[in-house]
Amino acid sequence: MYTYEETKEIVFLEENQKTFLKIRDKIEFLLSQSGAASLEKIISGISGDTWLFIACIDRLIELKEIKEIMQNNMFQQKRIFTR
């Protein structure tokens, strides 16, 4: 099961920095288009470790670059983000 605290260290590995930037750039593009983006849309078309992708998004929340719109639905892929 995914938890950010247990997974966040992989975001900082050198080999994952390109993935972090790719996720950040895709979020920026999606938010510029519609103002909000789902996790499902953010990671679509990107191959690799889903937990890394989620950790990258959680890191962007931690940095206050994006924020999550809280919902009752707790499925990871249905999470929604905005500026």
Backbone as JSON Lines, residues from 0, in Angstrom:
{"i":0,"aa":"M","n":[0.84,-1.18,0.0],"ca":[0.0,0.0,0.0],"c":[0.89,1.24,0.0]}
{"i":1,"aa":"Y","n":[0.5,2.24,-0.78],"ca":[1.28,3.48,-0.91],"c":[1.11,4.38,0.3]}
{"i":2,"aa":"T","n":[2.23,4.87,0.82],"ca":[2.23,5.98,1.77],"c":[3.35,6.91,1.36]}
{"i":3,"aa":"Y","n":[3.06,8.2,1.34],"ca":[4.06,9.18,0.9],"c":[5.3,9.14,1.77]}
{"i":4,"aa":"E","n":[5.12,9.08,3.06],"ca":[6.27,9.1,3.97],"c":[7.25,7.96,3.7]}
{"i":5,"aa":"E","n":[6.75,6.81,3.3],"ca":[7.62,5.67,3.02],"c":[8.21,5.71,1.6]}
{"i":6,"aa":"T","n":[7.59,6.47,0.72],"ca":[7.97,6.46,-0.69],"c":[8.71,7.72,-1.12]}
{"i":7,"aa":"K","n":[8.58,8.82,-0.39],"ca":[9.09,10.1,-0.86],"c":[10.59,10.11,-1.14]}
{"i":8,"aa":"E","n":[11.36,9.29,-0.48],"ca":[12.81,9.28,-0.71],"c":[13.18,8.93,-2.15]}
{"i":9,"aa":"I","n":[12.33,8.17,-2.85],"ca":[12.66,7.81,-4.23],"c":[12.55,9.0,-5.18]}
{"i":10,"aa":"V","n":[11.76,10.02,-4.8],"ca":[11.64,11.22,-5.63],"c":[12.99,11.92,-5.76]}
{"i":11,"aa":"F","n":[13.8,11.85,-4.72],"ca":[15.06,12.59,-4.67],"c":[16.23,11.87,-5.32]}
{"i":12,"aa":"L","n":[16.03,10.63,-5.75],"ca":[17.1,9.9,-6.41],"c":[17.4,10.53,-7.76]}
{"i":13,"aa":"E","n":[18.67,10.6,-8.13],"ca":[19.09,11.22,-9.38],"c":[18.34,10.66,-10.59]}
{"i":14,"aa":"E","n":[18.17,9.34,-10.63],"ca":[17.53,8.72,-11.78],"c":[16.03,9.03,-11.88]}
{"i":15,"aa":"N","n":[15.44,9.63,-10.84],"ca":[14.02,9.95,-10.86],"c":[13.73,11.44,-11.06]}
{"i":16,"aa":"Q","n":[14.78,12.24,-11.16],"ca":[14.57,13.68,-11.32],"c":[13.89,14.03,-12.64]}
{"i":17,"aa":"K","n":[14.2,13.32,-13.72],"ca":[13.54,13.57,-15.0],"c":[12.05,13.25,-14.91]}
{"i":18,"aa":"T","n":[11.73,12.18,-14.2],"ca":[10.33,11.82,-14.02],"c":[9.61,12.9,-13.21]}
{"i":19,"aa":"F","n":[10.24,13.39,-12.15],"ca":[9.64,14.45,-11.34],"c":[9.34,15.68,-12.21]}
{"i":20,"aa":"L","n":[10.3,16.08,-13.04],"ca":[10.11,17.25,-13.9],"c":[9.05,16.99,-14.96]}
{"i":21,"aa":"K","n":[9.0,15.78,-15.49],"ca":[7.99,15.42,-16.48],"c":[6.58,15.51,-15.87]}
{"i":22,"aa":"I","n":[6.43,15.02,-14.66],"ca":[5.15,15.09,-13.95],"c":[4.79,16.55,-13.68]}
{"i":23,"aa":"R","n":[5.76,17.32,-13.19],"ca":[5.51,18.74,-12.91],"c":[5.08,19.48,-14.16]}
{"i":24,"aa":"D","n":[5.78,19.26,-15.26],"ca":[5.46,19.95,-16.51],"c":[4.09,19.54,-17.04]}
{"i":25,"aa":"K","n":[3.75,18.26,-16.92],"ca":[2.44,17.81,-17.39],"c":[1.34,18.43,-16.54]}
{"i":26,"aa":"I","n":[1.54,18.51,-15.24],"ca":[0.56,19.15,-14.36],"c":[0.39,20.61,-14.77]}
{"i":27,"aa":"E","n":[1.48,21.31,-14.98],"ca":[1.4,22.72,-15.39],"c":[0.61,22.88,-16.68]}
{"i":28,"aa":"F","n":[0.86,22.0,-17.65],"ca":[0.14,22.06,-18.91],"c":[-1.35,21.82,-18.7]}
{"i":29,"aa":"L","n":[-1.7,20.77,-17.97],"ca":[-3.1,20.44,-17.74],"c":[-3.82,21.55,-16.97]}
{"i":30,"aa":"L","n":[-3.15,22.13,-15.97],"ca":[-3.77,23.2,-15.2],"c":[-3.94,24.46,-16.04]}
{"i":31,"aa":"S","n":[-3.02,24.71,-16.95],"ca":[-3.16,25.88,-17.82],"c":[-4.33,25.71,-18.8]}
{"i":32,"aa":"Q","n":[-4.64,24.45,-19.13],"ca":[-5.74,24.16,-20.04],"c":[-7.1,24.22,-19.37]}
{"i":33,"aa":"S","n":[-7.2,23.67,-18.16],"ca":[-8.53,23.54,-17.55],"c":[-8.63,24.02,-16.11]}
{"i":34,"aa":"G","n":[-7.5,24.3,-15.47],"ca":[-7.54,24.76,-14.09],"c":[-7.54,23.65,-13.04]}
{"i":35,"aa":"A","n":[-7.76,22.41,-13.49],"ca":[-7.75,21.26,-12.58],"c":[-7.33,20.03,-13.37]}
{"i":36,"aa":"A","n":[-6.78,19.06,-12.67],"ca":[-6.33,17.83,-13.33],"c":[-6.46,16.66,-12.37]}
{"i":37,"aa":"S","n":[-6.88,15.52,-12.9],"ca":[-6.95,14.31,-12.08],"c":[-5.62,13.58,-12.14]}
{"i":38,"aa":"L","n":[-5.36,12.8,-11.13],"ca":[-4.15,11.98,-11.12],"c":[-4.15,11.07,-12.34]}
{"i":39,"aa":"E","n":[-5.3,10.55,-12.67],"ca":[-5.45,9.66,-13.83],"c":[-4.96,10.35,-15.12]}
{"i":40,"aa":"K","n":[-5.34,11.61,-15.33],"ca":[-4.91,12.36,-16.51],"c":[-3.42,12.69,-16.45]}
{"i":41,"aa":"I","n":[-2.94,13.02,-15.26],"ca":[-1.54,13.41,-15.1],"c":[-0.61,12.27,-15.49]}
{"i":42,"aa":"I","n":[-0.91,11.07,-15.06],"ca":[0.02,9.97,-15.3],"c":[-0.27,9.2,-16.58]}
{"i":43,"aa":"S","n":[-1.36,9.55,-17.28],"ca":[-1.65,8.83,-18.53],"c":[-0.56,9.11,-19.56]}
{"i":44,"aa":"G","n":[-0.15,8.06,-20.24],"ca":[0.88,8.19,-21.26],"c":[2.3,8.18,-20.74]}
{"i":45,"aa":"I","n":[2.48,8.09,-19.43],"ca":[3.82,8.03,-18.84],"c":[4.0,6.6,-18.32]}
{"i":46,"aa":"S","n":[5.09,5.97,-18.73],"ca":[5.32,4.6,-18.26],"c":[6.34,4.61,-17.13]}
{"i":47,"aa":"G","n":[6.16,3.67,-16.23],"ca":[7.09,3.56,-15.11],"c":[6.37,3.19,-13.83]}
{"i":48,"aa":"D","n":[6.95,3.57,-12.72],"ca":[6.49,3.22,-11.39],"c":[5.39,4.17,-10.92]}
{"i":49,"aa":"T","n":[4.18,3.66,-10.8],"ca":[3.04,4.48,-10.4],"c":[3.26,5.11,-9.03]}
{"i":50,"aa":"W","n":[3.87,4.39,-8.11],"ca":[4.12,4.95,-6.79],"c":[5.08,6.14,-6.87]}
{"i":51,"aa":"L","n":[6.04,6.08,-7.76],"ca":[6.94,7.22,-7.98],"c":[6.13,8.4,-8.49]}
{"i":52,"aa":"F","n":[5.22,8.18,-9.45],"ca":[4.4,9.27,-9.99],"c":[3.58,9.92,-8.88]}
{"i":53,"aa":"I","n":[2.95,9.09,-8.06],"ca":[2.13,9.61,-6.97],"c":[2.99,10.37,-5.96]}
{"i":54,"aa":"A","n":[4.18,9.86,-5.68],"ca":[5.09,10.54,-4.76],"c":[5.54,11.88,-5.33]}
{"i":55,"aa":"C","n":[5.76,11.96,-6.63],"ca":[6.12,13.24,-7.27],"c":[4.98,14.25,-7.09]}
{"i":56,"aa":"I","n":[3.76,13.8,-7.29],"ca":[2.61,14.68,-7.11],"c":[2.49,15.12,-5.66]}
{"i":57,"aa":"D","n":[2.67,14.18,-4.73],"ca":[2.61,14.53,-3.31],"c":[3.73,15.48,-2.92]}
{"i":58,"aa":"R","n":[4.88,15.36,-3.56],"ca":[5.99,16.3,-3.31],"c":[5.61,17.7,-3.79]}
{"i":59,"aa":"L","n":[4.94,17.79,-4.93],"ca":[4.5,19.1,-5.43],"c":[3.47,19.73,-4.49]}
{"i":60,"aa":"I","n":[2.64,18.89,-3.87],"ca":[1.71,19.4,-2.86],"c":[2.5,19.91,-1.65]}
{"i":61,"aa":"E","n":[3.48,19.13,-1.23],"ca":[4.31,19.5,-0.09],"c":[5.03,20.84,-0.34]}
{"i":62,"aa":"L","n":[5.44,21.07,-1.59],"ca":[6.11,22.32,-1.97],"c":[5.13,23.46,-2.2]}
{"i":63,"aa":"K","n":[3.83,23.16,-2.09],"ca":[2.75,24.13,-2.29],"c":[2.69,24.67,-3.72]}
{"i":64,"aa":"E","n":[3.15,23.86,-4.67],"ca":[3.02,24.23,-6.08],"c":[1.64,23.88,-6.6]}
{"i":65,"aa":"I","n":[1.01,22.87,-6.02],"ca":[-0.36,22.5,-6.34],"c":[-1.06,22.16,-5.03]}
{"i":66,"aa":"K","n":[-2.37,22.07,-5.12],"ca":[-3.13,21.61,-3.95],"c":[-4.19,20.63,-4.41]}
{"i":67,"aa":"E","n":[-4.55,19.78,-3.49],"ca":[-5.54,18.75,-3.79],"c":[-6.92,19.23,-3.39]}
{"i":68,"aa":"I","n":[-7.88,18.99,-4.25],"ca":[-9.27,19.25,-3.92],"c":[-9.77,18.0,-3.19]}
{"i":69,"aa":"M","n":[-10.05,18.16,-1.93],"ca":[-10.44,17.01,-1.11],"c":[-11.83,16.54,-1.5]}
{"i":70,"aa":"Q","n":[-11.96,15.2,-1.59],"ca":[-13.21,14.56,-1.97],"c":[-13.44,13.35,-1.07]}
{"i":71,"aa":"N","n":[-14.63,12.84,-1.1],"ca":[-14.93,11.63,-0.35],"c":[-14.37,10.39,-1.03]}
{"i":72,"aa":"N","n":[-14.21,10.44,-2.35],"ca":[-13.68,9.31,-3.11],"c":[-12.19,9.16,-2.82]}
{"i":73,"aa":"M","n":[-11.78,8.05,-2.29],"ca":[-10.39,7.86,-1.88],"c":[-9.56,7.05,-2.87]}
{"i":74,"aa":"F","n":[-10.08,6.78,-4.07],"ca":[-9.28,6.08,-5.07],"c":[-8.2,7.03,-5.57]}
{"i":75,"aa":"Q","n":[-6.95,6.58,-5.56],"ca":[-5.82,7.43,-5.96],"c":[-6.04,8.07,-7.32]}
{"i":76,"aa":"Q","n":[-6.46,7.29,-8.31],"ca":[-6.58,7.81,-9.67],"c":[-7.65,8.88,-9.8]}
{"i":77,"aa":"K","n":[-8.53,9.01,-8.84],"ca":[-9.61,10.0,-8.89],"c":[-9.26,11.29,-8.14]}
{"i":78,"aa":"R","n":[-8.06,11.36,-7.59],"ca":[-7.64,12.59,-6.91],"c":[-7.6,13.75,-7.91]}
{"i":79,"aa":"I","n":[-8.0,14.95,-7.47],"ca":[-8.05,16.14,-8.33],"c":[-7.14,17.21,-7.73]}
{"i":80,"aa":"F","n":[-6.41,17.9,-8.63],"ca":[-5.44,18.91,-8.21],"c":[-5.68,20.22,-8.94]}
{"i":81,"aa":"T","n":[-5.31,21.31,-8.29],"ca":[-5.41,22.65,-8.83],"c":[-4.22,23.47,-8.32]}
{"i":82,"aa":"R","n":[-4.17,24.72,-8.69],"ca":[-3.07,25.59,-8.23],"c":[-3.24,26.02,-6.8]}
